[in-house]
Amino acid sequence: MALVQAAPGTVLITGTTSGVGLYATKSLVERGWRVITANRCSLRAEASASAVGLPTNSPRQLKHIQIDLGDLDSVRNGAKSLLEDLEKPLDALVCNAAVYLPRLKKPLRSPQGYEISMATNHFGHFLLIQMLLENLSKSSRPVWKGRSWGVESSRVVILGTVTANNKELGGKIPIPAPADLGNLSGFEEGFCDPISMASGKRFKPGKAYKDSKLCNMITTQELHRRFNSSPILFSSLYPGCVANTRLFRNTPKLFQWLFPWFQKLITGGFVSEALAGDRVAQVVSDPQFAISGVHWSWGNRQRKDRQQFSQELSDRVTDPVTSRKVWELSMRLVGLK
């Protein structure tokens, strides 16, 4: 039987100055994709890409644009400029960027007044997705199906985390608290000072990150429900524990030293940045991942040559009533309703 093969396309990836985003960029460029990166500093993104051997001054292969996901005005302006400059539609969007600030004593706030973890990780990506959906729906990436050519669906891929899924051990860890949006009273009340948590409860910086990632995974499921007849596929993934990524740069130094060793020797969950980036690239590009509504995983304990599977998600991610509420309140908070 002839192998199903899809032609490379154009993808926008957020958060590529280090870690998973940087190595997903590398893997996709090596697969022939044109990658557009979105970061707070495009010069830093270019320097990081160059440091791992990616081309410079080659916008047909790799282009860097400036978008600060923590600022909704920056997202709105950056997306508009991108859409004006694109010669043909995007074939994929990867929502990867995230901030994790577990040592904060009080919340930092975005220019719109929102707690910065939720503002960056969820609201910024939520608005970006809304602004790019129409463009993504026009994608026409060719795919060879063995006997004839067809069109491969465009994809929105969102990075999730085990700590936002309490069907898995990592999602049950009680410190600082499991991800839980409560009744979303914080969102309902405008999510501005003095409110800093979606639930309206007391600020916990580590939980704020978990809650924002829970919103990311809920968004994937709600996109799938709302647009299940569209030409776009929506999925999330957990590529494994990239314990040495710069996501953890704001944790204590001892934690930064111990955590990778703990994941390597005790839990077996450690994944290199390069492998995690390649897994993202697979979900973006490979026909075998052309299934909407799936949260892809390779397991919490890494095994040689282990294949991807559809990870079961908790009710906190899949509950349609909560998902609808997160969607509607997010639309209001990003200024689209």
N, C-alpha and C positions, 0 to 999 in steps of 0.2 A: 504494500500500500504506500502511495506517495505521501511524503511528509507534508503537513500543513505548515506553510511558511509565510510570514507577513513581512512586508517591506518596512524598513525603518521610517520613522516619522519625525515630528517636531514635538518636544515636550517642554513644559515649564516646570521647574523644580524650585521650591522655596528652601532656604537655609542650606547653602552649599559651601560655606567657608571652612567647614571641617566635618568630620564624622561621616555619618550615613549618607547625608546629602551630597557631600563631596565625592564619595566613592560610588554612589549611584550615578552621578554625573559622569565620572570616568568610565564606568561600565557601559553606559548608554552611548557615549561618544564612540567607544571601541566597537559597539554593535552597529555603528553607522548612523545613529540618530543625531539630529540637530537638537542641542540642548540650550534652552534659555534659562538662566539662573536669576532668581529674585532674592536680593539680600539688602540689608540696611546700607552696606557699603559695597558697591560694585567693584571698586579697586581692590578691596581685600579679597573678594570672590575670585577675581582674575589672578591675584598672586597665589592663592591657595590652589587653584586649578593648575597653574604653571608648575607649582612645586611637586605635583604628582604626575607631571609629564603631559598635561593636556595642552592643546594648541593655544597660542595667543594671536591676537590680530587676525582671527579667522571666524568672523561672525556667521558664516555659512555652516560652521560646525558648532561653535560655542559663543554665545552672546550673554553678557551680563547686564541686568537692569537693576535699578534701585527701587526697592519697595520696603518700607518699614511696616511689618505686619502688626505692630503694636499701635499704629496710628491709622485709623480708618480713612483719614483724608489722603494719606500716602498710598494706601491700597487702592482707593478710588482713582486717584490721579495716575498711578502706575499702571493699573489695568487699562484705563482709557488710552494711555500712550502706547501700550503694547498692542492693543487692538487696532490702532491707527497704523502701526508700523508693520503688522503682519502681512506678508504677501499671500499666504494661504492659511487655512485654519490650523489650530493646534490639534494634535492627535492624542495628547495626554497632559494631565496636570497632576503633579505630585505635591501633596501638602505635607512637608517634612519638618519645617522650621519649628523650633520650640524653645521656650525658656523655662528653666527650673531653678528656683531661688529659695531653697529650703531653710536658709538661715535668717531670713528677714524677720524683724521684730514687728514691723507694721507694713501694710501693703504699699507697694509702689503703684502709681496710677498712670494710665495712658493719657494722651492729650484729651481724650473724650471723658476722662474721669473714671475709667474702669480699672479694676485690679489687673495688673500687667500680665499675669500668667494666662488668665482667661482671655484678655484682650488680644494677646499675641497668638496663642495656640489655637483658640477657637474662633473668636469674632473676626480676626483678620483673615483667616482662611475661609470662614463662612462667607464673608463678603466677596472675597476673590472668586470663589466658586460661582456665586450668583452672577457675577459680572462676566464670567467666561463660559457659562453653560451654552448660550446660543452659538458662540463661535465653535465650541467643541462638537456641537451637534452637526456641524457642516463638514467634519473630517471625512476624508475619503482615502484612507491608507489602504493600499492594495494588499490582498492576501491570496496566495496560491493554494487552492484547496485540493490539489491532486490532479484534477482534470480541467479546471478552469479558474480564472481569476474572480475574486469577489472583493468586498470591502470589509475591512476589519473595523469593529466598533472602537470608537474613542474611549478613553478611560480616565476616570478620576480616582486616584489612589491616595489614601490618607494613612499616615503612620499612626498606628495605635500602640497600646502598651499592655502588658500582662497585668499591670497594677490597676487597670481600669475594668478588669473583667473578673468578677468574683466567682466565676466558674473554675478559675485556676488558682493555684496556691498563692501566687504572687498578688492576686487581687484580694486576698483575705488578710493580708498583713495589717494588724491593728494600729501600727505606729506609722505616721501620726494619726491616721484613720483611713478606712477604706473609702474609695471614691463613692460619693453619694450626693445627689443633687437635692435631696429632700423634696419639698413641694414646690421648689423653684421660686420661693417668695422673694429671694434676693434679686432675681431677674425681673420679677413682676413689679418690684418697687423701684426699678430704674438702675440698679447695680452701681450707683454712685455713692460717694462718701456720705455716711459712714459704712455703707454696705460693701463687703468685699468677698463674699462667698455666694454662690448660686443659691444655696439653701437659706441664706440670710443669717446664718449662725456666725460664731466667733471665727476670726481669721486664723487659719492654719496654713502656713506657706507650702508645706509639702503636700497637703491635701488639695490646695488650690491647683497645683500641677495635675494631680490625679483627676480632679473634677474636670479640668479643661480637656484632658485626653478622653475622658468618658464622653464629653460633648462631641469630640471628634468622631468617636466610634458610633455614637447615636446619629450624627449627621450622615455618615455613610449609609446606615440602615434606612434613614428617612429619605435620602436621595433615591435609594433603590425603590422604595415604596411609591414615591411621587412620580418618578420618571421611568417606571418599569417598561414602558412602551417606546422610550426614546432610543436613539442609536448610541447612547453613552452607557458604559458599564461603570458601576461604582463598587469599589472594594477597599478594604483596609488590610493592614498586615502588621504582624509582630515578627521581625526578622531574627529575634534572639536577643540576648542581653549583651549589648555593646558596652561593656563595663568601663572601657577606657576612653569613651568619647568625651568631648568637651562639654557635653550637656551637664556633666557633673562637676564642672570647674568651680561652682559656687558652694560645693560641699567642703567639709573639713579636709585638710591635707591627709590626715591619717585614713579617712574613708577612701579618698582617691587612690591611695596606695593599696589598701586592703581589699577593696571591693573587687577589682579584677581577679585577684588571687582566689578570693572566696568563690567567685563564679566559675573559675577554671577548675579548682581542686575539690570543692565541696558540692556545689549544686550541679556542675557540668553544664551550666547555661551559657557560658561565655561564647560570644561570636565576634570575630574580628570586624573592623570597620569595612574592610574590603569585601568580606563575604556578605555582610548585611547589605552593603550597597549593591552587590550583584543580585541579591534576592529582590530588592526593590526593582531593579532593572528587569528582572524576569516578570514580575507582576505587571509592569508597564508594557512590555513588548511581546511576550510569548503567547501564542494562541492558546496554550493549555490553561492560561489564567483568564480566559475570556468568559468569565462567569460573574454576573452581577450579584451583589448582596453578600459576598463571602468575606469572612475575616481569615486571611491566610496565616498559617503558622507552620513552623518547623519543630515545634515542641519546646518545652522548657528545659529539657536535657538534650544536649546536642549529640547526635549520633552520625558517624561517617556515612555520607551518601544518603542521608535521610531525605525523603521527598516531602513536599508541601502537602498540607491537608487543610480542610475547612474546620476551623476551631469553633466549638460550641460557645455561644455567648450567653451572658447572664440576662435575666429579665431587666436589669437596670439599663442594658444596652438596647434590648429588642422591644420593650414594652411600647406598643404603638401610641398609647395615650401620652406617656412621658415624651416620646419622640416628637409627637405633633406639637406639644407644648414648648419643648426646646426650640423647635423650628420657628414657631410663630413669635416667641419672645425674642429670639435671636434676630429675626427679620426686623422687629421693631428697634432693637438696640443698635443695629448697624445702620439704621436710617432708611430701610427699604419698605417700611410699612407705617 
